[in-house]
Amino acid sequence: MGDKVTVDRHLCLTEQGCCVVEETDSRARWLKWPAGAEVDRDEYERLTKCSCGKASSVVPETVELDFVTEPAVSKKRAPAANKSRTPQGNK
């Protein structure tokens, strides 16, 4: 057959089945190749070039995002209610 390509991240088919996108893409519907899978280079190149008219997210454009990450705030939980039985008085 042809050369093999090792996929480095999960790639999913779109609903139309015309191309593959990353699993985090909103168009992703069905898992095509899990990370680490070896696939034919011809099939990989055919599916990564999206034929449905929309850009494929497998080959991302360089986009820099400027955002500030805030540390996670730890929320303290209220203690659980004491469900132990209280002793009844002497009858």
Backbone torsions as a table, in degrees:
resi	resn	phi	psi	omega
1	MET	NA	-148.2	-177.2
2	GLY	-101.8	-170.0	176.4
3	ASP	-68.1	158.1	178.2
4	LYS	-109.7	147.7	176.8
5	VAL	-122.1	135.6	175.8
6	THR	-95.1	123.0	-178.7
7	VAL	-79.5	132.3	-176.2
8	ASP	-97.8	-4.0	178.2
9	ARG	-152.0	163.9	179.5
10	HIS	-66.3	129.3	177.5
11	LEU	-120.3	134.5	-176.1
12	CYS	-119.7	150.6	174.6
13	LEU	-77.8	150.4	172.4
14	THR	-79.8	172.9	-179.1
15	GLU	-62.3	-34.4	178.9
16	GLN	-74.6	-20.7	-179.2
17	GLY	77.3	14.4	-175.8
18	CYS	-89.2	-20.4	-178.2
19	CYS	-155.0	168.2	177.3
20	VAL	-109.7	146.5	177.5
21	VAL	-135.0	167.8	177.5
22	GLU	-67.0	156.3	-176.7
23	GLU	-65.9	-18.7	179.8
24	THR	-86.3	-8.0	179.6
25	ASP	-71.4	143.5	-178.3
26	SER	-69.0	-18.5	179.2
27	ARG	-85.5	-8.7	-177.0
28	ALA	-67.3	131.7	-179.8
29	ARG	-122.3	-49.1	-175.5
30	TRP	-130.2	137.6	179.7
31	LEU	-68.2	123.3	178.7
32	LYS	-97.2	-52.4	-178.8
33	TRP	-134.9	125.7	173.8
34	PRO	-76.9	164.9	178.5
35	ALA	-61.6	136.1	179.1
36	GLY	91.6	-3.3	-179.7
37	ALA	-74.0	144.6	176.2
38	GLU	-101.7	124.5	-177.1
39	VAL	-129.3	159.8	177.5
40	ASP	-64.5	137.5	-179.3
41	ARG	-60.9	-39.0	-179.3
42	ASP	-61.6	-46.2	-179.9
43	GLU	-66.5	-40.5	179.4
44	TYR	-60.7	-47.7	-178.7
45	GLU	-67.4	-36.0	179.0
46	ARG	-65.2	-42.6	-176.6
47	LEU	-82.0	-22.9	178.0
48	THR	-80.5	-18.9	173.2
49	LYS	-91.0	101.8	-173.3
50	CYS	-67.5	126.5	-179.2
51	SER	-100.6	1.7	-177.8
52	CYS	-91.2	5.7	175.4
53	GLY	96.7	-11.6	179.1
54	LYS	-104.8	152.8	-179.8
55	ALA	-70.2	139.4	178.0
56	SER	-82.4	142.0	-179.0
57	SER	-92.3	6.1	179.4
58	VAL	-71.5	-39.4	177.2
59	VAL	-106.1	87.0	-173.2
60	PRO	-70.6	147.6	172.1
61	GLU	-77.2	156.7	-179.5
62	THR	-77.0	114.1	-179.9
63	VAL	-129.7	128.2	177.5
64	GLU	-106.6	128.3	-179.7
65	LEU	-107.0	130.7	176.4
66	ASP	-104.7	107.2	177.3
67	PHE	-148.0	155.6	-177.7
68	VAL	-103.5	128.4	176.9
69	THR	-95.0	128.1	178.4
70	GLU	-98.0	145.4	179.6
71	PRO	-65.1	147.4	-179.9
72	ALA	-66.7	136.6	179.3
73	VAL	-91.8	124.9	179.9
74	SER	-85.6	125.8	-179.9
75	LYS	-99.7	127.6	-179.6
76	LYS	-83.7	132.1	178.3
77	ARG	-84.4	148.8	175.8
78	ALA	-70.0	145.2	179.5
79	PRO	-63.3	149.4	179.9
80	ALA	-66.5	149.9	179.5
81	ALA	-65.5	141.6	178.8
82	ASN	-77.7	111.0	-176.7
83	LYS	-102.6	9.2	179.9
84	SER	-70.3	147.1	-177.8
85	ARG	-74.2	139.2	176.9
86	THR	-88.1	142.6	-178.3
87	PRO	-66.0	135.9	176.5
88	GLN	-76.6	149.6	178.3
89	GLY	-67.8	164.4	178.1
90	ASN	-63.6	131.8	-179.9
91	LYS	-98.9	NA	NA
